Each structure stands twice: as C-alpha cells, then as structure tokens.
Amino acid sequence: MQQKYCIKQECLRKAQGAFLLAHKMGLLEDPSMEGLEARRQNHNEKLKMMEQEEKLFYGPRYFSAPAYLQYELTRLKLNFVQPSEAVRSTGLCPDVTEQEKKEFYEKNMDLFGRYFGDLFTYEAIMGIILPMRRCHRSLRNGYGRMHMTSLSKTYYVSSKTGNDSNDGLTSESAFASLFAINQRSLQPGDHVLLERGSIFCGQYLQVTDSGREDAPVVIGAYGEGDAPRIEACGQGIWYQNYGAPLDSPTHVYRGYVSSAVLLYDAEYIIVEDLEITNEADKIIGEYYSLGDKMNRTGVAVVAKDKGVRHGITLRNLLIHDVNGNVYDKHMNNGGIYMTALRPENEELTGVARYKDVTVEGCFVYQVSRWGIAVGYTYAHDKFQGAELDEEIFLKYGHENMLIRDNYVKAAGGDGITSMYALRPLIEHNMTDSIACEINDRIYSEPGNRLGKVAAAIWPWKCKDALFRYNEGADTRLNQDGMAYDADSGDGTIYEYNYSRQNEGGCVMFCLQESIHNTFRNNVSFDDLGGTISPAENPDALIKDNTFYVRKGVPFVRKNMDGGNYTLEKNQIVDLEN
C-alpha cells in the first residue's frame, strides 16, 4: 500500500487520518484506501467520458494512484481552509478572531518576506492570513508502438533475481544493477526494462546513446506490481556548466549535480513507467537550507555537443523526494529539468537545443527546486527585447514542446515552466502547494543569489505559448505566488484554465518584455492577495473570464499595478469570508 502511493509510512497514516476525519464530518462516504481507489477509478472514467464528449475540464486527463491521493488531500484541506458549504453545514468550522490573525502574523514573520528582505504588511495581506491560520490548525489536527530493428536488443534488470554476470537478454538472465546498463552502448530500437517491484538503491542511469525516429531507445518496466524504483541517494554525479554567466549575475551556472536519470546528448529516447527518488541524508540543515547543498534531479536532460536533440519523451514517471538546492534555480534541481549547455565547438556541432519534446502523465511530489522545467539555454542572450522573432527560435530555441497531464505537488519553488520555446503547448496539468520553500524559514542562506520568487504554471521567454485546461491551487505566498505568470514572452495565451486559493493571486503579466498577452475564458475562485498583477507590462487583454473574489481582496494586487491591460466582458462575483 505504502509503495503504491509513493509516500512514507508516517504520511500514509496522516492521509488515512484525514479520510477518517472527513468521514466523521460527513464529507466522505468511504474513508478506506479501497474507497480511495474506487473514487480514483470513477474519477478517471468520468474524465475519459468528458474528453470523448468534448466537455470542458481542467487538469490531467488521468490520475495515477499517488497523484489522486494528493489530489483528494488538497481538496479536503482547501474545503476546510475556506469552508465549503458542506464543511459549514457540520457546524465545526472554527472562527478566527482578529487577534488570532494578528498573533499568527507576528509569530510567522518568515512566511511573509518579500524579494529584498522587507515584509508584506499585515494590512496588505490580512485576507491571506485567515486561510493560512485555518490551514495550520487543520494540519495540526491531522488532517507506442514503435519499430525495432533486427539488431535491437532488450535488456532486463532485476534487483530481486538478477546477476551482473548474466547477459541481461532475458528475464531469466537479467542484470542485477543499473551499472550494467551504464557500461553498455545502446543502439536504436534497444529496450532497457526494469522489473516491477525492484528497488535500485544508491544507483542511477546515465544514457549518452541515441535511437532513431523510427526506432527509439526505450527505458521502461516489465512484470507485475509496483513501478521499479531508482533511489539515487545523491549518486549519479556529473558536472553542469552553461559555459557562460546566465541572464542574471546572481544565478549559479556551473557545479556538480546528482541525477537519478541523466540523458546527456541523447535523442529519440523514451523514459516511462518508473519511480524515481533522490533524497538527502536527514542532517539538520541539509534537508532544507544549506547554501552549498548538492544540486539534485530526478530526471535531467542535457543538450550540448550534438546540435539539435530530437524526440525526448518522459511519461508516466513517479518522481518524489528530490532534495535539491532551492537557491540554484537554473542548475538541474528538481523533479524534471532540461537544459542546453554551450558546445565545445558550436560552429562544428551546431546550436544545442531541443525539437519534439514531450513530458506527460508524470506525478512530481516533494521536490526542490523546480517541479518540471524545460529548456533553459546558454543562448539566453539571443532572446533580448520584447518582440521575439520566430527565426531566433528556429536557430537558438526549442520547437514542438508538449507538457500535458502532469501533476506537481509540493515543489520547493516553481511548478511547471516552458522556456525559450516556439509555440509550446501546456495543457491538462495540475499544480498545488507550489513554492513551499520560498519563505524566510527555509530560504535562509541564499548568499548573493536572488530568485526568491516562484509561480505555478508559466512560460519564460517563449513565443506564442498556449496554456489551456490547467489547474493551479494553493500556491504559497512570495513576491510572486500566483497560479499563472506571462513572464517576459511574446504572445502568451491562457485560456480555459482554473485557479483556486493561490496566495499570490491568479495571474501576473510580468515586466516590460511581457507583450501581446491574452487571458481569456478562465475561472479564478477565491485567489488571494490580489487577483491580477499587471506588473509594468505594456499590454494585456483580459477577456471573458469569471473571477470569484473574496470580500476585502483587491482585484489588482497592491504594488503590482504598474502595467497596462484591457478588461472585456469579465464577470466578477463577490465571495463572503
């Protein structure tokens, strides 16, 4: 049961306690884990029918077992924090006095730090403190088909029955460790299959070989049971170097990284159906805050010395407990991070970039810093100014980027971000409890590194990015802290997305180089701090949206109102506290 849901035993007990509490309050009919599984199956079937009938819905089209558990836990928490009608009907919803709110603010100053060390004033965020206070109280109470060539091989790896002296070519003669795979040269059409139920502790995969478009290299699973689990535990160390300083002198651009799975200059490769962790030792301070903490990734993908890297597919991965460095935002830290590094000889090999990237169906939980980040590049200096020419992307940026059906929860920093991409599509994703380490309590040793900002689902320096059918909930307060952020890109469209109770608001249009943005047909429910943040952007169209705004929460966030925008045919509905 514990392994199926990818959480520690203590967390599983807390989840079961939350379901029992919900049952006693009349909010849940069946609190058992069997009941949870039945609800998951029913939910997935409902989503399937809605898609077939072309009905509008938000978030992933399918929930894995661990993703659905976290989905239900978040919904239970949010229904209590801002009491739903069902919760209010129980008569158990606690009132929070003005004095209690002020005391909470004074005792938790570290939660309200801004970018340069100053604090949000009590008056500015008093509407956020009430659900925060309720949240703390509730927590305290326990609540493809593909072509294979005639020369292709399938390698089997089993930690249970294998031996590295075997040939690995059948399940009966499987290898025992991933080291046997790292020592082999993989050919187009080869499969590397890890036995379900296997645990590879202190091991990692490092792949530098490529497949072909008609014969990709596939890394996946075989057998019955739980997904095979790679527990890197800080192993799989490699050196990351962008080859030049990044767009901010405070961003770290080189250093050692530990990755459970590393795809280095590989292309036409599929990684699927694995469970991946990369935990740190539970040393006081190491778990969160050390400034020189090791950079860690679940899956790292690197393009460097072979030009355009095609056909990277990551799908159905369970990635959790990756204790990376929250300060080094553009090192390969977090669940999934893809980067392009400066080639040794760009004139000879061509520009390092990506074409045809898919990240889908992944559940990413308790990772630092990023949930899913695709595409930071050494060529960032080519994307200057607000107007971004398509030709720049065809030479230096990424093409055909698809991020869909992913669920990111409890990322230390940002949730899901596309970077330097031409017309990326980001759809049917869900984030909750994002930016949970962007506060003074945890983000305590940055040195001269800024970056104390994070949002849920957003692009960076993209052209004509399309975000649709996504959901962002419970993003934590920071200088940003909103669900959506059109950041320094050209032509970003957000349509048919949903946001709920994000402490930094619904959407930001970020700074002077954020142009030609459209926010349409979206629903914002009880977002806090200020619903929209037009932060110095020259233009934005906000049209045909529905905003449910709590009494006392400004529609435009304070001190983030210097941009230009046009409102057309929006509906603003007042909510009572």
N, C-alpha and C positions, 0 to 999 in steps of 0.2 A: 504494500500500500504506500509506504513512505517513498520508495523509489519511483513508483508510478507518477507521483505528484511532485517529484524533484524538490522536496523541501526537507529540512531537518526534522527529527522526531519531535522536538520541542514546538516547532512551528506547526506541525501536523496536529498536535494536541490543542494548540490555541485555535486552530481552524475548527476543529471538532467542537470546542467550547463555544465558539461564535455561533455555530449552527444550532447547538442546543439552546443557547440564549434566544436566538431568533425564533426557534420553535416554541419556547415557553411564552414568548411575546405574541405568538400567533402570526408571525411573519413568514414562517416556513413550515410546510406540512411534514416533510420527512427530513430529519437532521442527519441521517446516516450517510456514510460515504457511498453506499449503494444508491441512496436517493439522489446524491450529487451526480453520480454517473448517469442516472436516468434523466435528470434535468439537462445534463450536457447533451445527451443523445437527442432529446426532444428539441433543444435549442438549435443544434446543428441541422436537424431535419427542417425546422422552421426556416432557418436561413437559406437552406437549399431550395425550398419551395418559393420563398420570396425572390430569390435570384431568378428562378425559372419563370416566375410571373412578372419579372422586371419591376418589382416594387422597390421603393427606396428604403435602404437600411444603412447603418453606419458600422464601421469596424470590420474585423475579419469575417470571412465567409465560412470559416470552420474553426472550432476551438479544440485544441488538444486537451488532454486531461489536466496537466498542470496549469495551462492558460485559463481554463474555465474555472478552476478552483480560485485563482487570484481574481478573476472577473467577479465571481459571486461575493468574495470577501470585500472587495472595494465597494460593490453596490450596497452591501449591508452597512458598511461604515458610512457611506455618504447619505444613505437614507436616515441614519441616526444623527449625523453631524448637522445637517439641515433637515429637520424632521419631515419625513414624508407624511401623507395623510394616514397611512397605516400605522406609523410609529406614534403619531399624535393620538390616535384612537385608543392606544393602550393606556394612556394616562401616565406613562412612565418617563416622558420626555422631561429632563431636568431644566429648570430655568437657570439662567446665568445672570447674576446681578452685575451692575455697572462696576461695583467694587471688585468683584471677582475678575472681570475683564482687565481692569487696571493692574491688579496684582499679577495676573498671568503675564501681561506685557512687561512689567518691571522685573519679574523673575526669569524671563526668557528673552532678554535683550539680544542674545546672539542669533535668534531667529529672524531678526528684523534689520540686519545690516544691509547697507546699500553698497554700491560699487567702490566708492573711495573711502569706506570706513565709517561714514556717517550713518545715522539710523532713520528709518521711517518713523515719523512722529506718531504718537498714539492717535491723534485726531485724523491723520491721513489713512490709517488702516484699522480704525475701530470696527468697521464692518467685517474685516477678516478675522479678528480675534475671537469673535463668538464661535464660529465653526471650528477654529483651532482648539479653543478651550473644550468644546464638546468632544472633539476628536481625541484629545489627550485623556479625557475622562473615560470615553468608551474603550480606548485601548487599555487603560489601567484596569478596567473591569473585565477584560479578557475576550474581549470580543474578536515516362517516356520511352517511350520506346526509342531505341537507338540501334545503329548499325555496329556490329562487331566484325572486325577483320578476322581472317583465318589465322593470323598470328597473335590475336588478342589472348590475354590470359586473365583468369580470375584468381586472385589471391585471397585466401581465407585466414583470418586471425581470430584466435580464441584464447582468452586468458584462463579458461577453465580446463581445456583439454589439449591445447596446442603445445608445440615444442619448436624452438627456433632452428633446430637441426632438421626439421621437416622441409619439404619443398613448397608447402603452402598452397598447393594447387587443387586440393580437395578439402572438404570439411573434415574428413578423417585424418588428413595430414596437414592440419592448419599450423601456422606460426603461433607462437605464444605472445609475442610482443610487437609493438609498433616499430621498434628499432629495426626489425627485419624488413619492414616496408621502406623505411627511410634509407636503407642501404641499396635498394633496387632502383633500376631505371624503368619507369613506367612508359608504356607505349600506347599510341592511340587505340581506343577500344578496351583497354585494360580496366578491370574492376578490382577494387580493394574492399572486401566485405568483412566487417567485424561482427562476431557472433553476439546476438542479443543476450543480455544478462552478463556479458563480460565487463570487467572494470579494469582499466589500464591506468594504474596509479603511478604518478611520477613520470608519465610518458607523454609523448607528443607526436604529431605528424608534421613533417616538413616536405612539401612537394614542390619540385622545381621543373617537373616534366609536364608536357602538354599533350592533349588529344588533338583531334581534328573536328571540324564542324559536324561531319557525319559519323564520327567515332570518338566521342568524348571519353576522357578518363572519369570513372565514377567511383566515389568513395561512399560506401553505404553500409547496410546491415543485412544479416541473414539469420534465419532461425526464428524461434518464437520467444516471446517475453518482452521485458523492458529493453529500451534502446541501449546499445552499448555505450559505456561512459568513459570518456577520456578525462582524467583528473591530472592536469599538468603540474599543479603544486609548485609553480614558479620555474619549471624546467622549460626546455624548448627556447633557449635564449638566442637572440640574433641582434644585430646592430642596425638600427634605423638611422638614416641620415638623408634629409631632404636635399643636401648639397648646397644650401643657401639659407640665410635667415628667412623667416616667414613674413606674413603681411604685418605683423606686429613684432617689435623687437623684444617684447616680453614673452613670446611664445617659444617654448623649447623645440628645437628642430632636429636634435640628434641625441642618441642614447641607446642603451640596451633595453630590449623588450622580451618578455616571456609570452609565448603564444602556444595555446594547446594545438591549434591547427594553423599552419602557415603555408599559404600558396604564394610562392615567390617567382615572379616572372612566368607563371604558368598560364595557359589559356585552354579553352574548351574543356572545362573541368566542372564536375557536379559533385557537391558535398551534401549529403542528405541523411536524415533519419539517425542522427547521433545526439547523445547528451554530452555536454562539454562544461567543465568547470576549470577554474584556475585560482584557487584560494591562496591567501597568505596565512602564515602562522599567526595564531591568536596572541600576538605580543601586544601589550598595552601601547597604544600609539600607532603601531604599524597598521592596524586594521583600517584606520581612517586617515590619519593626519600627517604622517611624516613627510616633510618636504621632498626628501630624496627617495621616497618609496618607489619600488620597482614598477615599471610600466608593464601592464598585463593585458592580454587579449584572450577572448575565447577563440575567435577566428580572425586572423589578419591576412589581408590580401595585398600584395605589393606588385606594382609595375615599375621596372627600372631600365633594364638594358636590352629589351627585345621589342621596343616600339609599342604599337597598339596591342593590347591584350584583349582578346575576344572571348565571348562565351563563358563567363563566370556565373555559375548558378549555385546559390546556397538556399536550401529549402528543408523545411520540417526539422529544424535544429532546436534542441532544448539547451539553452545556454544560461547558466546561472552561477552565482557566487564567483565572480571575476573581480578580485580586489585590486584594481589598478590604481594609478596615480590621478587623483581628481584635478590636480593643478595643470598637468601637461595635456591640454585639450586636443592638440594635434599630433601627439605621439599615438601609437596604436594602442589606446587604452579603451577597454570596454568589452561589450559583447561581440560585435562585428565592426571592424574598421578596415576600410580600403583606402590605400594611398598610392600616389605616383611620385617616385623619387627621381632626382636628376640623374640621367645616364652618365656613364663614364665618357662616352663619345656620342653625343646626340646626333651629330652630323652623320655618323656611320649607321646608328641603330634606329634613328627616328625618335620622335617625341614619345615619352612614356605616358600612356593614357589608356582608357577603357572604352570598349564598344560591346554592347549586348551584355548587360549585367542584370541579373535577376536575384532578388532576395525576397523569398516568400515563405509564408507559413511557419515562421520562426517565433518561438517564445523566449524572450530575453528577460531575465529576472535577477535583481540584486547585482548589478554590475557597476563598475566605475572606470572611466568617467561616462562614456557615451553608451547608449543602447545600440543603435545602428547608425554608422556614419559611412557614407560612400562618396569618396572621391577627392579628398584634399590633395592638392598638387603643388609640386615645386614650381610650376609655371604660373603661380598666382599673379605675378607681376604683369602678365599679358591681359588680365581682365580688369583694367583700370577704367574708371569713369562709370557713368550711369548707363549710357547707351552701349549695349553689348552686341557687337557684330556677330552674326551667325558664323562667319568664316573663322573667327577666333576659336570658337568651339570645335569646328571641324579640324582645326590644326592642333589645338592645345587642350581641349576639353573632352568631356565624355559624352557618348551617344547611346541611345536606346537603353536608358536606365529605368528599371521597373522595380518598385518596392511595394509589396502588397501582402495583405493577410497576415501581417506580423503583429505581435502583442508585446509591448515593452512595459515592464513594471519595475518601479524602484530603481531606476538608473540614478547614479550619483549626480550626473549633470543632465545633458540633453537627451531627448528620446530618440527621434528619427530625423536624420538630416541628409539631404542630397546636396552635393557640392560641385560647382563648376561643370554643370551638365546642361546639355541642349535638350529641351522638351522632355525632362524626366516625368514619369507618371508615378505618383504616390497615392495609392488607393486602398481602402478597406483595412487600414491599420488602426491600432488602438494603443494609447499610452495612458498610464495612470501612475500617480505618486512619483512623478519625474522631478528632478532637481533636489533630491532628498539630502544631498551633501553640500548644497550651495548655501551654507549659512555659517556664521562665525563659530559655532560649536564644533564643526567638523573642518571647515575650510579655514584652518587656523595657522598654517605655516606656508603661505604662498611665496614668501620672499618678494621679489620684484615682479612676479607673474600676476597679471591681472586675470581676466577671464572669469570673474565671479558673476557670471550671467548664464542662464540656461532657459530654454523653452522646450516645448514638447515635440511638435512636428513642423519642420520648416526647411527652406532652402537657403543656400549661401552661394551667391554669385552664379545663379542659374539664369537661363533664358527660357521664357515661356514654360515654366514649370506648372504642372497641373496636379492639384491636391483635391481629391474627392472621396466621399464616403468614409472619411476617417473620424475617429472619436478621440478627444483628449480630455481627461478628467483628473482633477486633484493635483495639478502641477503646483509645486511649492513656491512660496513667495521668495523672490530675489529681485535684482534690478530688472529682470525680465519676468519670468514666471507665468507667461501666458501659454495658451494651447497652441496658437499659430503665430508665425512671425515671418512676414515677407521681408527678408533681410538682404539688402544690397544687391538685388537682382532686377531683371528687366522682364516685365510681363507675367508675373506670378498670378495664377488664378487659384482661388479657394472656392469650391462650390460643393454644396450638399454635404457639408461636414457638421459635426455636432461637438459642442464643448459643454462641460459641466463643472462648476465649482473649482475653477482654476484660480489660485490665489492672486495671480498677476493679471487676470483678465482673459479675454477671448482672443484678440488678435492685435499685433503690432505691425506697423509699416515703418521699417527701421532705417532711418537716416537718409541723407541726401541722395544716395545712389540706389534707393529703392523706388523704382519708377514703373508706371503703367500697370499698376496692380489692380486686381478686381476681386472683391469679396462678395459673393452672391449666393442666395438660396441656402444659407447656413442657419443653424439654430444654436443659440447660446442660452444656456439655462443656469442662472444664478452664478455667473462668473463674478469674481470679487476684485477689489482693488480699483477697478475702472474697466469698463467693457472693452473699449478700443483705445489703442495707443498710437496716434499719428505722430511719430517722433521725427520731425524735421523732413519727412518725405515730401516731394514736390507735388504728388498727385496720388489719389486712390479713389476707386469707385466702390462704394458700399451700397449694395442694391438687393432688394427683395429678401432680406434676412428677417428672422424673428429673434428678438432679444428679450429674454425674461430677466429683468433687472431687479435685484433686491432693493428695497427702500433704503436710502442712505448711501448706496453705491453710485458714484458718478458714472455717467455714460462714457465720458472721456477721462482717462486716468490722469490724475494730478501730476504736473511737471513733465508730462509726456504728450503735450498737446500742441507742439510747435509746427506740425505738418499740415498739408492741405488735403482735403478729401471732399467728396461729394456724396451726399445721402439721397437715395431714391427709393421710395416705396418700401421702406422698412417698417416693421411692426415692433413697437416697444411695449412690453407688458410688465406692469408693476407686480413685484412679489412682496408679500409681507414677511417680516422677520420671523 
